[in-house]
Amino acid sequence: MFVDDVPPNVSEERLRTTAFIQAATWPDFIRSAPAYSSDGPNGGNKPPNTPEASQNIGYKDFFRHKYWHFINIPVQ
């Protein structure tokens, strides 16, 4: 995914840094990406009551798995 965004002939360090940044922001990206949907009850904030909820199968599914990634807390 991220390799398309990196110019050719960059250093290994730059490539690793880019990969880290992409991975770190992935949950934020999929939160609003139209191809992804929330799984589980309570808007996807609780895991569904199935064995699949705890399986990490990589990027084969298009569920947000919000219960894995983030909790939104309003800033006061």
PQR file of N, CA, C, O and H, with PARSE charges and radii, in Angstrom:
ATOM      1  N   MET A   1       0.809  -1.189   0.000 -0.4000 1.5000
ATOM      2  CA  MET A   1       0.000   0.000   0.000 -0.0000 2.0000
ATOM      3  C   MET A   1       0.856   1.259   0.000  0.5500 1.7000
ATOM      4  O   MET A   1       0.755   2.075  -0.916 -0.5500 1.4000
ATOM      5  N   PHE A   2       1.696   1.426   1.013 -0.4000 1.5000
ATOM      6  CA  PHE A   2       2.456   2.665   1.130 -0.0000 2.0000
ATOM      7  C   PHE A   2       3.571   2.784   0.102  0.5500 1.7000
ATOM      8  O   PHE A   2       4.029   3.891  -0.181 -0.5500 1.4000
ATOM      9  H   PHE A   2       1.779   0.764   1.758  0.4000 1.0000
ATOM     10  N   VAL A   3       4.011   1.680  -0.457 -0.4000 1.5000
ATOM     11  CA  VAL A   3       5.145   1.705  -1.389 -0.0000 2.0000
ATOM     12  C   VAL A   3       4.845   2.592  -2.593  0.5500 1.7000
ATOM     13  O   VAL A   3       5.755   3.209  -3.146 -0.5500 1.4000
ATOM     14  H   VAL A   3       3.638   0.780  -0.228  0.4000 1.0000
ATOM     15  N   ASP A   4       3.588   2.661  -3.004 -0.4000 1.5000
ATOM     16  CA  ASP A   4       3.219   3.505  -4.135 -0.0000 2.0000
ATOM     17  C   ASP A   4       3.450   4.984  -3.843  0.5500 1.7000
ATOM     18  O   ASP A   4       3.645   5.777  -4.764 -0.5500 1.4000
ATOM     19  H   ASP A   4       2.849   2.159  -2.555  0.4000 1.0000
ATOM     20  N   ASP A   5       3.429   5.360  -2.562 -0.4000 1.5000
ATOM     21  CA  ASP A   5       3.575   6.760  -2.172 -0.0000 2.0000
ATOM     22  C   ASP A   5       5.022   7.179  -1.953  0.5500 1.7000
ATOM     23  O   ASP A   5       5.285   8.359  -1.721 -0.5500 1.4000
ATOM     24  H   ASP A   5       3.271   4.717  -1.813  0.4000 1.0000
ATOM     25  N   VAL A   6       5.956   6.256  -2.021 -0.4000 1.5000
ATOM     26  CA  VAL A   6       7.357   6.547  -1.737 -0.0000 2.0000
ATOM     27  C   VAL A   6       8.109   6.700  -3.063  0.5500 1.7000
ATOM     28  O   VAL A   6       8.016   5.832  -3.930 -0.5500 1.4000
ATOM     29  H   VAL A   6       5.742   5.297  -2.210  0.4000 1.0000
ATOM     30  N   PRO A   7       8.843   7.785  -3.220 -0.5600 1.5000
ATOM     31  CA  PRO A   7       9.627   7.951  -4.450  0.2800 2.0000
ATOM     32  C   PRO A   7      10.669   6.842  -4.595  0.5500 1.7000
ATOM     33  O   PRO A   7      11.117   6.283  -3.593 -0.5500 1.4000
ATOM     34  N   PRO A   8      11.054   6.522  -5.816 -0.5600 1.5000
ATOM     35  CA  PRO A   8      12.069   5.480  -6.001  0.2800 2.0000
ATOM     36  C   PRO A   8      13.418   5.904  -5.432  0.5500 1.7000
ATOM     37  O   PRO A   8      13.697   7.094  -5.290 -0.5500 1.4000
ATOM     38  N   ASN A   9      14.237   4.934  -5.113 -0.4000 1.5000
ATOM     39  CA  ASN A   9      15.619   5.148  -4.645 -0.0000 2.0000
ATOM     40  C   ASN A   9      15.717   5.869  -3.306  0.5500 1.7000
ATOM     41  O   ASN A   9      16.679   6.602  -3.076 -0.5500 1.4000
ATOM     42  H   ASN A   9      14.011   3.966  -5.229  0.4000 1.0000
ATOM     43  N   VAL A  10      14.744   5.678  -2.419 -0.4000 1.5000
ATOM     44  CA  VAL A  10      14.866   6.269  -1.086 -0.0000 2.0000
ATOM     45  C   VAL A  10      15.656   5.317  -0.204  0.5500 1.7000
ATOM     46  O   VAL A  10      15.765   4.127  -0.503 -0.5500 1.4000
ATOM     47  H   VAL A  10      13.963   5.083  -2.605  0.4000 1.0000
ATOM     48  N   SER A  11      16.197   5.833   0.863 -0.4000 1.5000
ATOM     49  CA  SER A  11      17.005   5.014   1.769 -0.0000 2.0000
ATOM     50  C   SER A  11      16.118   4.018   2.515  0.5500 1.7000
ATOM     51  O   SER A  11      14.906   4.207   2.626 -0.5500 1.4000
ATOM     52  H   SER A  11      16.109   6.799   1.106  0.4000 1.0000
ATOM     53  N   GLU A  12      16.737   2.963   3.020 -0.4000 1.5000
ATOM     54  CA  GLU A  12      16.020   1.973   3.820 -0.0000 2.0000
ATOM     55  C   GLU A  12      15.415   2.632   5.056  0.5500 1.7000
ATOM     56  O   GLU A  12      14.293   2.312   5.449 -0.5500 1.4000
ATOM     57  H   GLU A  12      17.721   2.809   2.930  0.4000 1.0000
ATOM     58  N   GLU A  13      16.157   3.549   5.663 -0.4000 1.5000
ATOM     59  CA  GLU A  13      15.646   4.230   6.854 -0.0000 2.0000
ATOM     60  C   GLU A  13      14.379   5.014   6.519  0.5500 1.7000
ATOM     61  O   GLU A  13      13.408   4.965   7.273 -0.5500 1.4000
ATOM     62  H   GLU A  13      17.068   3.809   5.344  0.4000 1.0000
ATOM     63  N   ARG A  14      14.377   5.726   5.414 -0.4000 1.5000
ATOM     64  CA  ARG A  14      13.195   6.496   4.998 -0.0000 2.0000
ATOM     65  C   ARG A  14      12.027   5.564   4.693  0.5500 1.7000
ATOM     66  O   ARG A  14      10.884   5.875   5.027 -0.5500 1.4000
ATOM     67  H   ARG A  14      15.166   5.766   4.801  0.4000 1.0000
ATOM     68  N   LEU A  15      12.301   4.442   4.071 -0.4000 1.5000
ATOM     69  CA  LEU A  15      11.265   3.468   3.760 -0.0000 2.0000
ATOM     70  C   LEU A  15      10.651   2.905   5.044  0.5500 1.7000
ATOM     71  O   LEU A  15       9.431   2.778   5.147 -0.5500 1.4000
ATOM     72  H   LEU A  15      13.230   4.190   3.799  0.4000 1.0000
ATOM     73  N   ARG A  16      11.491   2.570   6.013 -0.4000 1.5000
ATOM     74  CA  ARG A  16      10.989   2.057   7.298 -0.0000 2.0000
ATOM     75  C   ARG A  16      10.177   3.122   8.032  0.5500 1.7000
ATOM     76  O   ARG A  16       9.135   2.819   8.613 -0.5500 1.4000
ATOM     77  H   ARG A  16      12.483   2.673   5.929  0.4000 1.0000
ATOM     78  N   THR A  17      10.646   4.356   8.007 -0.4000 1.5000
ATOM     79  CA  THR A  17       9.925   5.442   8.663 -0.0000 2.0000
ATOM     80  C   THR A  17       8.556   5.641   8.022  0.5500 1.7000
ATOM     81  O   THR A  17       7.555   5.817   8.718 -0.5500 1.4000
ATOM     82  H   THR A  17      11.492   4.603   7.535  0.4000 1.0000
ATOM     83  N   THR A  18       8.520   5.612   6.710 -0.4000 1.5000
ATOM     84  CA  THR A  18       7.250   5.770   5.992 -0.0000 2.0000
ATOM     85  C   THR A  18       6.293   4.635   6.333  0.5500 1.7000
ATOM     86  O   THR A  18       5.103   4.864   6.549 -0.5500 1.4000
ATOM     87  H   THR A  18       9.333   5.469   6.145  0.4000 1.0000
ATOM     88  N   ALA A  19       6.811   3.414   6.381 -0.4000 1.5000
ATOM     89  CA  ALA A  19       5.971   2.261   6.736 -0.0000 2.0000
ATOM     90  C   ALA A  19       5.416   2.413   8.145  0.5500 1.7000
ATOM     91  O   ALA A  19       4.246   2.118   8.385 -0.5500 1.4000
ATOM     92  H   ALA A  19       7.777   3.227   6.206  0.4000 1.0000
ATOM     93  N   PHE A  20       6.245   2.870   9.075 -0.4000 1.5000
ATOM     94  CA  PHE A  20       5.802   3.060  10.459 -0.0000 2.0000
ATOM     95  C   PHE A  20       4.696   4.110  10.528  0.5500 1.7000
ATOM     96  O   PHE A  20       3.686   3.903  11.201 -0.5500 1.4000
ATOM     97  H   PHE A  20       7.196   3.109   8.880  0.4000 1.0000
ATOM     98  N   ILE A  21       4.875   5.210   9.852 -0.4000 1.5000
ATOM     99  CA  ILE A  21       3.870   6.279   9.869 -0.0000 2.0000
ATOM    100  C   ILE A  21       2.558   5.792   9.273  0.5500 1.7000
ATOM    101  O   ILE A  21       1.488   6.064   9.818 -0.5500 1.4000
ATOM    102  H   ILE A  21       5.695   5.379   9.305  0.4000 1.0000
ATOM    103  N   GLN A  22       2.634   5.078   8.164 -0.4000 1.5000
ATOM    104  CA  GLN A  22       1.427   4.547   7.549 -0.0000 2.0000
ATOM    105  C   GLN A  22       0.704   3.592   8.502  0.5500 1.7000
ATOM    106  O   GLN A  22      -0.515   3.666   8.657 -0.5500 1.4000
ATOM    107  H   GLN A  22       3.504   4.858   7.722  0.4000 1.0000
ATOM    108  N   ALA A  23       1.452   2.708   9.130 -0.4000 1.5000
ATOM    109  CA  ALA A  23       0.839   1.745  10.047 -0.0000 2.0000
ATOM    110  C   ALA A  23       0.232   2.446  11.258  0.5500 1.7000
ATOM    111  O   ALA A  23      -0.834   2.051  11.731 -0.5500 1.4000
ATOM    112  H   ALA A  23       2.443   2.647   9.004  0.4000 1.0000
ATOM    113  N   ALA A  24       0.894   3.472  11.757 -0.4000 1.5000
ATOM    114  CA  ALA A  24       0.419   4.179  12.939 -0.0000 2.0000
ATOM    115  C   ALA A  24      -0.873   4.937  12.677  0.5500 1.7000
ATOM    116  O   ALA A  24      -1.674   5.128  13.592 -0.5500 1.4000
ATOM    117  H   ALA A  24       1.760   3.792  11.373  0.4000 1.0000
ATOM    118  N   THR A  25      -1.085   5.370  11.449 -0.4000 1.5000
ATOM    119  CA  THR A  25      -2.280   6.153  11.130 -0.0000 2.0000
ATOM    120  C   THR A  25      -3.384   5.321  10.491  0.5500 1.7000
ATOM    121  O   THR A  25      -4.451   5.846  10.176 -0.5500 1.4000
ATOM    122  H   THR A  25      -0.434   5.215  10.705  0.4000 1.0000
ATOM    123  N   TRP A  26      -3.136   4.021  10.295 -0.4000 1.5000
ATOM    124  CA  TRP A  26      -4.125   3.159   9.643 -0.0000 2.0000
ATOM    125  C   TRP A  26      -5.481   3.172  10.338  0.5500 1.7000
ATOM    126  O   TRP A  26      -6.493   3.313   9.651 -0.5500 1.4000
ATOM    127  H   TRP A  26      -2.268   3.594  10.551  0.4000 1.0000
ATOM    128  N   PRO A  27      -5.562   3.031  11.679 -0.5600 1.5000
ATOM    129  CA  PRO A  27      -6.881   3.066  12.324  0.2800 2.0000
ATOM    130  C   PRO A  27      -7.636   4.363  12.069  0.5500 1.7000
ATOM    131  O   PRO A  27      -8.858   4.346  11.924 -0.5500 1.4000
ATOM    132  N   ASP A  28      -6.933   5.476  12.011 -0.4000 1.5000
ATOM    133  CA  ASP A  28      -7.592   6.747  11.712 -0.0000 2.0000
ATOM    134  C   ASP A  28      -8.093   6.784  10.272  0.5500 1.7000
ATOM    135  O   ASP A  28      -9.163   7.328  10.000 -0.5500 1.4000
ATOM    136  H   ASP A  28      -5.940   5.489  12.128  0.4000 1.0000
ATOM    137  N   PHE A  29      -7.331   6.212   9.359 -0.4000 1.5000
ATOM    138  CA  PHE A  29      -7.734   6.182   7.957 -0.0000 2.0000
ATOM    139  C   PHE A  29      -9.001   5.361   7.765  0.5500 1.7000
ATOM    140  O   PHE A  29      -9.940   5.818   7.115 -0.5500 1.4000
ATOM    141  H   PHE A  29      -6.462   5.770   9.581  0.4000 1.0000
ATOM    142  N   ILE A  30      -9.040   4.147   8.326 -0.4000 1.5000
ATOM    143  CA  ILE A  30     -10.183   3.277   8.069 -0.0000 2.0000
ATOM    144  C   ILE A  30     -11.432   3.732   8.812  0.5500 1.7000
ATOM    145  O   ILE A  30     -12.537   3.294   8.491 -0.5500 1.4000
ATOM    146  H   ILE A  30      -8.277   3.775   8.855  0.4000 1.0000
ATOM    147  N   ARG A  31     -11.270   4.599   9.791 -0.4000 1.5000
ATOM    148  CA  ARG A  31     -12.430   5.109  10.536 -0.0000 2.0000
ATOM    149  C   ARG A  31     -13.431   5.777   9.605  0.5500 1.7000
ATOM    150  O   ARG A  31     -14.640   5.663   9.811 -0.5500 1.4000
ATOM    151  H   ARG A  31     -10.372   4.955  10.051  0.4000 1.0000
ATOM    152  N   SER A  32     -12.941   6.476   8.578 -0.4000 1.5000
ATOM    153  CA  SER A  32     -13.850   7.184   7.668 -0.0000 2.0000
ATOM    154  C   SER A  32     -13.791   6.681   6.229  0.5500 1.7000
ATOM    155  O   SER A  32     -14.460   7.236   5.357 -0.5500 1.4000
ATOM    156  H   SER A  32     -11.960   6.569   8.411  0.4000 1.0000
ATOM    157  N   ALA A  33     -13.008   5.648   5.969 -0.4000 1.5000
ATOM    158  CA  ALA A  33     -12.911   5.130   4.600 -0.0000 2.0000
ATOM    159  C   ALA A  33     -14.215   4.421   4.225  0.5500 1.7000
ATOM    160  O   ALA A  33     -14.677   3.555   4.967 -0.5500 1.4000
ATOM    161  H   ALA A  33     -12.464   5.197   6.677  0.4000 1.0000
ATOM    162  N   PRO A  34     -14.812   4.777   3.086 -0.5600 1.5000
ATOM    163  CA  PRO A  34     -16.115   4.221   2.728  0.2800 2.0000
ATOM    164  C   PRO A  34     -16.108   2.718   2.460  0.5500 1.7000
ATOM    165  O   PRO A  34     -17.161   2.086   2.547 -0.5500 1.4000
ATOM    166  N   ALA A  35     -14.976   2.134   2.143 -0.4000 1.5000
ATOM    167  CA  ALA A  35     -14.917   0.701   1.862 -0.0000 2.0000
ATOM    168  C   ALA A  35     -15.005  -0.146   3.130  0.5500 1.7000
ATOM    169  O   ALA A  35     -15.233  -1.353   3.048 -0.5500 1.4000
ATOM    170  H   ALA A  35     -14.121   2.648   2.073  0.4000 1.0000
ATOM    171  N   TYR A  36     -14.829   0.468   4.298 -0.4000 1.5000
ATOM    172  CA  TYR A  36     -14.821  -0.255   5.568 -0.0000 2.0000
ATOM    173  C   TYR A  36     -16.152  -0.078   6.293  0.5500 1.7000
ATOM    174  O   TYR A  36     -16.829   0.937   6.134 -0.5500 1.4000
ATOM    175  H   TYR A  36     -14.643   1.448   4.364  0.4000 1.0000
ATOM    176  N   SER A  37     -16.511  -1.073   7.083 -0.4000 1.5000
ATOM    177  CA  SER A  37     -17.738  -0.984   7.871 -0.0000 2.0000
ATOM    178  C   SER A  37     -17.433  -1.419   9.301  0.5500 1.7000
ATOM    179  O   SER A  37     -16.473  -2.142   9.566 -0.5500 1.4000
ATOM    180  H   SER A  37     -15.960  -1.897   7.212  0.4000 1.0000
ATOM    181  N   SER A  38     -18.283  -0.952  10.210 -0.4000 1.5000
ATOM    182  CA  SER A  38     -18.115  -1.310  11.620 -0.0000 2.0000
ATOM    183  C   SER A  38     -18.723  -2.676  11.870  0.5500 1.7000
ATOM    184  O   SER A  38     -19.810  -2.977  11.378 -0.5500 1.4000
ATOM    185  H   SER A  38     -19.062  -0.364   9.995  0.4000 1.0000
ATOM    186  N   ASP A  39     -18.038  -3.488  12.620 -0.4000 1.5000
ATOM    187  CA  ASP A  39     -18.558  -4.791  13.009 -0.0000 2.0000
ATOM    188  C   ASP A  39     -18.813  -4.769  14.508  0.5500 1.7000
ATOM    189  O   ASP A  39     -18.145  -4.049  15.250 -0.5500 1.4000
ATOM    190  H   ASP A  39     -17.155  -3.244  13.020  0.4000 1.0000
ATOM    191  N   GLY A  40     -19.753  -5.538  14.936 -0.4000 1.5000
ATOM    192  CA  GLY A  40     -20.057  -5.617  16.354 -0.0000 2.0000
ATOM    193  C   GLY A  40     -21.129  -4.644  16.780  0.5500 1.7000
ATOM    194  O   GLY A  40     -21.436  -3.692  16.063 -0.5500 1.4000
ATOM    195  H   GLY A  40     -20.296  -6.123  14.333  0.4000 1.0000
ATOM    196  N   PRO A  41     -21.704  -4.881  17.959 -0.5600 1.5000
ATOM    197  CA  PRO A  41     -22.763  -4.012  18.478  0.2800 2.0000
ATOM    198  C   PRO A  41     -22.224  -2.670  18.960  0.5500 1.7000
ATOM    199  O   PRO A  41     -21.016  -2.441  19.020 -0.5500 1.4000
ATOM    200  N   ASN A  42     -23.163  -1.794  19.301 -0.4000 1.5000
ATOM    201  CA  ASN A  42     -22.834  -0.462  19.819 -0.0000 2.0000
ATOM    202  C   ASN A  42     -21.990   0.322  18.826  0.5500 1.7000
ATOM    203  O   ASN A  42     -20.985   0.930  19.193 -0.5500 1.4000
ATOM    204  H   ASN A  42     -24.144  -1.979  19.253  0.4000 1.0000
ATOM    205  N   GLY A  43     -22.409   0.302  17.560 -0.4000 1.5000
ATOM    206  CA  GLY A  43     -21.683   1.041  16.523 -0.0000 2.0000
ATOM    207  C   GLY A  43     -20.304   0.483  16.241  0.5500 1.7000
ATOM    208  O   GLY A  43     -19.440   1.188  15.718 -0.5500 1.4000
ATOM    209  H   GLY A  43     -23.225  -0.191  17.261  0.4000 1.0000
ATOM    210  N   GLY A  44     -20.092  -0.771  16.582 -0.4000 1.5000
ATOM    211  CA  GLY A  44     -18.791  -1.387  16.376 -0.0000 2.0000
ATOM    212  C   GLY A  44     -17.823  -1.178  17.520  0.5500 1.7000
ATOM    213  O   GLY A  44     -16.662  -1.577  17.428 -0.5500 1.4000
ATOM    214  H   GLY A  44     -20.794  -1.343  17.006  0.4000 1.0000
ATOM    215  N   ASN A  45     -18.278  -0.561  18.596 -0.4000 1.5000
ATOM    216  CA  ASN A  45     -17.394  -0.296  19.738 -0.0000 2.0000
ATOM    217  C   ASN A  45     -17.246  -1.484  20.674  0.5500 1.7000
ATOM    218  O   ASN A  45     -16.379  -1.478  21.548 -0.5500 1.4000
ATOM    219  H   ASN A  45     -19.221  -0.237  18.671  0.4000 1.0000
ATOM    220  N   LYS A  46     -18.078  -2.502  20.505 -0.4000 1.5000
ATOM    221  CA  LYS A  46     -17.953  -3.734  21.281 -0.0000 2.0000
ATOM    222  C   LYS A  46     -17.752  -4.879  20.300  0.5500 1.7000
ATOM    223  O   LYS A  46     -18.320  -4.860  19.208 -0.5500 1.4000
ATOM    224  H   LYS A  46     -18.782  -2.507  19.794  0.4000 1.0000
ATOM    225  N   PRO A  47     -16.962  -5.866  20.664 -0.5600 1.5000
ATOM    226  CA  PRO A  47     -16.733  -6.981  19.741  0.2800 2.0000
ATOM    227  C   PRO A  47     -17.993  -7.800  19.534  0.5500 1.7000
ATOM    228  O   PRO A  47     -18.780  -7.969  20.466 -0.5500 1.4000
ATOM    229  N   PRO A  48     -18.197  -8.313  18.320 -0.5600 1.5000
ATOM    230  CA  PRO A  48     -19.325  -9.212  18.111  0.2800 2.0000
ATOM    231  C   PRO A  48     -19.128 -10.491  18.914  0.5500 1.7000
ATOM    232  O   PRO A  48     -18.000 -10.843  19.258 -0.5500 1.4000
ATOM    233  N   ASN A  49     -20.190 -11.168  19.204 -0.4000 1.5000
ATOM    234  CA  ASN A  49     -20.118 -12.377  20.019 -0.0000 2.0000
ATOM    235  C   ASN A  49     -19.839 -13.594  19.132  0.5500 1.7000
ATOM    236  O   ASN A  49     -20.631 -14.535  19.079 -0.5500 1.4000
ATOM    237  H   ASN A  49     -21.106 -10.883  18.924  0.4000 1.0000
ATOM    238  N   THR A  50     -18.715 -13.556  18.447 -0.4000 1.5000
ATOM    239  CA  THR A  50     -18.307 -14.659  17.570 -0.0000 2.0000
ATOM    240  C   THR A  50     -16.809 -14.887  17.735  0.5500 1.7000
ATOM    241  O   THR A  50     -16.099 -13.974  18.157 -0.5500 1.4000
ATOM    242  H   THR A  50     -18.071 -12.792  18.490  0.4000 1.0000
ATOM    243  N   PRO A  51     -16.310 -16.074  17.415 -0.5600 1.5000
ATOM    244  CA  PRO A  51     -14.869 -16.334  17.516  0.2800 2.0000
ATOM    245  C   PRO A  51     -14.042 -15.433  16.599  0.5500 1.7000
ATOM    246  O   PRO A  51     -12.880 -15.150  16.893 -0.5500 1.4000
ATOM    247  N   GLU A  52     -14.629 -14.982  15.496 -0.4000 1.5000
ATOM    248  CA  GLU A  52     -13.890 -14.151  14.544 -0.0000 2.0000
ATOM    249  C   GLU A  52     -13.470 -12.809  15.134  0.5500 1.7000
ATOM    250  O   GLU A  52     -12.551 -12.170  14.622 -0.5500 1.4000
ATOM    251  H   GLU A  52     -15.573 -15.212  15.257  0.4000 1.0000
ATOM    252  N   ALA A  53     -14.125 -12.380  16.190 -0.4000 1.5000
ATOM    253  CA  ALA A  53     -13.832 -11.073  16.771 -0.0000 2.0000
ATOM    254  C   ALA A  53     -12.396 -10.954  17.260  0.5500 1.7000
ATOM    255  O   ALA A  53     -11.834  -9.859  17.267 -0.5500 1.4000
ATOM    256  H   ALA A  53     -14.872 -12.898  16.605  0.4000 1.0000
ATOM    257  N   SER A  54     -11.797 -12.065  17.669 -0.4000 1.5000
ATOM    258  CA  SER A  54     -10.432 -12.006  18.188 -0.0000 2.0000
ATOM    259  C   SER A  54      -9.397 -12.477  17.182  0.5500 1.7000
ATOM    260  O   SER A  54      -8.209 -12.525  17.503 -0.5500 1.4000
ATOM    261  H   SER A  54     -12.254 -12.955  17.664  0.4000 1.0000
ATOM    262  N   GLN A  55      -9.811 -12.820  15.994 -0.4000 1.5000
ATOM    263  CA  GLN A  55      -8.864 -13.291  14.985 -0.0000 2.0000
ATOM    264  C   GLN A  55      -8.314 -12.117  14.186  0.5500 1.7000
ATOM    265  O   GLN A  55      -9.068 -11.292  13.671 -0.5500 1.4000
ATOM    266  H   GLN A  55     -10.776 -12.781  15.733  0.4000 1.0000
ATOM    267  N   ASN A  56      -7.016 -12.055  14.092 -0.4000 1.5000
ATOM    268  CA  ASN A  56      -6.372 -11.043  13.264 -0.0000 2.0000
ATOM    269  C   ASN A  56      -5.994 -11.715  11.952  0.5500 1.7000
ATOM    270  O   ASN A  56      -5.006 -12.445  11.878 -0.5500 1.4000
ATOM    271  H   ASN A  56      -6.403 -12.725  14.511  0.4000 1.0000
ATOM    272  N   ILE A  57      -6.787 -11.462  10.922 -0.4000 1.5000
ATOM    273  CA  ILE A  57      -6.543 -12.113   9.631 -0.0000 2.0000
ATOM    274  C   ILE A  57      -5.900 -11.165   8.631  0.5500 1.7000
ATOM    275  O   ILE A  57      -5.892 -11.433   7.429 -0.5500 1.4000
ATOM    276  H   ILE A  57      -7.590 -10.869  10.983  0.4000 1.0000
ATOM    277  N   GLY A  58      -5.363 -10.059   9.126 -0.4000 1.5000
ATOM    278  CA  GLY A  58      -4.705  -9.115   8.228 -0.0000 2.0000
ATOM    279  C   GLY A  58      -5.710  -8.217   7.548  0.5500 1.7000
ATOM    280  O   GLY A  58      -6.693  -7.799   8.160 -0.5500 1.4000
ATOM    281  H   GLY A  58      -5.369  -9.841  10.102  0.4000 1.0000
ATOM    282  N   TYR A  59      -5.474  -7.922   6.303 -0.4000 1.5000
ATOM    283  CA  TYR A  59      -6.309  -6.967   5.582 -0.0000 2.0000
ATOM    284  C   TYR A  59      -7.329  -7.648   4.685  0.5500 1.7000
ATOM    285  O   TYR A  59      -7.830  -7.028   3.748 -0.5500 1.4000
ATOM    286  H   TYR A  59      -4.675  -8.262   5.805  0.4000 1.0000
ATOM    287  N   LYS A  60      -7.648  -8.910   4.950 -0.4000 1.5000
ATOM    288  CA  LYS A  60      -8.598  -9.628   4.114 -0.0000 2.0000
ATOM    289  C   LYS A  60     -10.028  -9.146   4.322  0.5500 1.7000
ATOM    290  O   LYS A  60     -10.851  -9.248   3.413 -0.5500 1.4000
ATOM    291  H   LYS A  60      -7.241  -9.414   5.712  0.4000 1.0000
ATOM    292  N   ASP A  61     -10.330  -8.627   5.497 -0.4000 1.5000
ATOM    293  CA  ASP A  61     -11.684  -8.139   5.720 -0.0000 2.0000
ATOM    294  C   ASP A  61     -11.695  -6.615   5.652  0.5500 1.7000
ATOM    295  O   ASP A  61     -10.647  -5.968   5.656 -0.5500 1.4000
ATOM    296  H   ASP A  61      -9.661  -8.544   6.235  0.4000 1.0000
ATOM    297  N   PHE A  62     -12.870  -6.074   5.590 -0.4000 1.5000
ATOM    298  CA  PHE A  62     -13.015  -4.627   5.554 -0.0000 2.0000
ATOM    299  C   PHE A  62     -13.837  -4.141   6.737  0.5500 1.7000
ATOM    300  O   PHE A  62     -14.675  -3.249   6.610 -0.5500 1.4000
ATOM    301  H   PHE A  62     -13.721  -6.600   5.587  0.4000 1.0000
ATOM    302  N   PHE A  63     -13.575  -4.754   7.901 -0.4000 1.5000
ATOM    303  CA  PHE A  63     -14.196  -4.304   9.132 -0.0000 2.0000
ATOM    304  C   PHE A  63     -13.249  -3.358   9.854  0.5500 1.7000
ATOM    305  O   PHE A  63     -12.029  -3.492   9.765 -0.5500 1.4000
ATOM    306  H   PHE A  63     -12.894  -5.478   8.004  0.4000 1.0000
ATOM    307  N   ARG A  64     -13.817  -2.420  10.554 -0.4000 1.5000
ATOM    308  CA  ARG A  64     -13.000  -1.435  11.269 -0.0000 2.0000
ATOM    309  C   ARG A  64     -12.424  -1.997  12.557  0.5500 1.7000
ATOM    310  O   ARG A  64     -11.387  -1.516  13.015 -0.5500 1.4000
ATOM    311  H   ARG A  64     -14.808  -2.311  10.626  0.4000 1.0000
ATOM    312  N   HIS A  65     -13.055  -2.995  13.155 -0.4000 1.5000
ATOM    313  CA  HIS A  65     -12.596  -3.546  14.430 -0.0000 2.0000
ATOM    314  C   HIS A  65     -12.296  -2.418  15.411  0.5500 1.7000
ATOM    315  O   HIS A  65     -11.232  -2.384  16.029 -0.5500 1.4000
ATOM    316  H   HIS A  65     -13.897  -3.385  12.783  0.4000 1.0000
ATOM    317  N   LYS A  66     -13.241  -1.503  15.546 -0.4000 1.5000
ATOM    318  CA  LYS A  66     -13.041  -0.341  16.411 -0.0000 2.0000
ATOM    319  C   LYS A  66     -12.683  -0.741  17.834  0.5500 1.7000
ATOM    320  O   LYS A  66     -11.963  -0.014  18.518 -0.5500 1.4000
ATOM    321  H   LYS A  66     -14.106  -1.531  15.044  0.4000 1.0000
ATOM    322  N   TYR A  67     -13.168  -1.868  18.281 -0.4000 1.5000
ATOM    323  CA  TYR A  67     -12.881  -2.336  19.639 -0.0000 2.0000
ATOM    324  C   TYR A  67     -11.427  -2.747  19.786  0.5500 1.7000
ATOM    325  O   TYR A  67     -10.981  -2.969  20.912 -0.5500 1.4000
ATOM    326  H   TYR A  67     -13.753  -2.459  17.725  0.4000 1.0000
ATOM    327  N   TRP A  68     -10.667  -2.859  18.704 -0.4000 1.5000
ATOM    328  CA  TRP A  68      -9.228  -3.128  18.757 -0.0000 2.0000
ATOM    329  C   TRP A  68      -8.422  -1.844  18.820  0.5500 1.7000
ATOM    330  O   TRP A  68      -7.360  -1.820  19.442 -0.5500 1.4000
ATOM    331  H   TRP A  68     -11.029  -2.679  17.790  0.4000 1.0000
ATOM    332  N   HIS A  69      -8.889  -0.794  18.202 -0.4000 1.5000
ATOM    333  CA  HIS A  69      -8.037   0.331  17.846 -0.0000 2.0000
ATOM    334  C   HIS A  69      -8.130   1.577  18.708  0.5500 1.7000
ATOM    335  O   HIS A  69      -7.124   2.053  19.234 -0.5500 1.4000
ATOM    336  H   HIS A  69      -9.751  -0.813  17.697  0.4000 1.0000
ATOM    337  N   PHE A  70      -9.324   2.098  18.848 -0.4000 1.5000
ATOM    338  CA  PHE A  70      -9.386   3.432  19.410 -0.0000 2.0000
ATOM    339  C   PHE A  70     -10.660   3.629  20.201  0.5500 1.7000
ATOM    340  O   PHE A  70     -11.654   2.924  20.025 -0.5500 1.4000
ATOM    341  H   PHE A  70     -10.141   1.711  18.421  0.4000 1.0000
ATOM    342  N   ILE A  71     -10.593   4.611  21.077 -0.4000 1.5000
ATOM    343  CA  ILE A  71     -11.753   5.070  21.831 -0.0000 2.0000
ATOM    344  C   ILE A  71     -11.779   6.577  21.665  0.5500 1.7000
ATOM    345  O   ILE A  71     -10.801   7.261  21.968 -0.5500 1.4000
ATOM    346  H   ILE A  71      -9.785   5.184  21.220  0.4000 1.0000
ATOM    347  N   ASN A  72     -12.880   7.083  21.193 -0.4000 1.5000
ATOM    348  CA  ASN A  72     -13.017   8.531  21.049 -0.0000 2.0000
ATOM    349  C   ASN A  72     -13.500   9.139  22.351  0.5500 1.7000
ATOM    350  O   ASN A  72     -14.538   8.748  22.884 -0.5500 1.4000
ATOM    351  H   ASN A  72     -13.675   6.528  20.947  0.4000 1.0000
ATOM    352  N   ILE A  73     -12.754  10.083  22.850 -0.4000 1.5000
ATOM    353  CA  ILE A  73     -13.120  10.802  24.065 -0.0000 2.0000
ATOM    354  C   ILE A  73     -13.103  12.288  23.724  0.5500 1.7000
ATOM    355  O   ILE A  73     -12.064  12.818  23.330 -0.5500 1.4000
ATOM    356  H   ILE A  73     -11.911  10.400  22.417  0.4000 1.0000
ATOM    357  N   PRO A  74     -14.235  12.964  23.868 -0.5600 1.5000
ATOM    358  CA  PRO A  74     -14.270  14.397  23.527  0.2800 2.0000
ATOM    359  C   PRO A  74     -13.281  15.197  24.384  0.5500 1.7000
ATOM    360  O   PRO A  74     -13.086  14.902  25.563 -0.5500 1.4000
ATOM    361  N   VAL A  75     -12.680  16.184  23.789 -0.4000 1.5000
ATOM    362  CA  VAL A  75     -11.770  17.077  24.522 -0.0000 2.0000
ATOM    363  C   VAL A  75     -12.620  18.118  25.234  0.5500 1.7000
ATOM    364  O   VAL A  75     -13.489  18.746  24.629 -0.5500 1.4000
ATOM    365  H   VAL A  75     -12.838  16.424  22.831  0.4000 1.0000
ATOM    366  N   GLN A  76     -12.364  18.290  26.509 -0.4000 1.5000
ATOM    367  CA  GLN A  76     -13.137  19.262  27.295 -0.0000 2.0000
ATOM    368  C   GLN A  76     -12.410  20.577  27.377  0.5500 1.7000
ATOM    369  O   GLN A  76     -12.905  21.518  27.997 -0.5500 1.4000
ATOM    370  H   GLN A  76     -11.658  17.780  27.000  0.4000 1.0000
TER
END
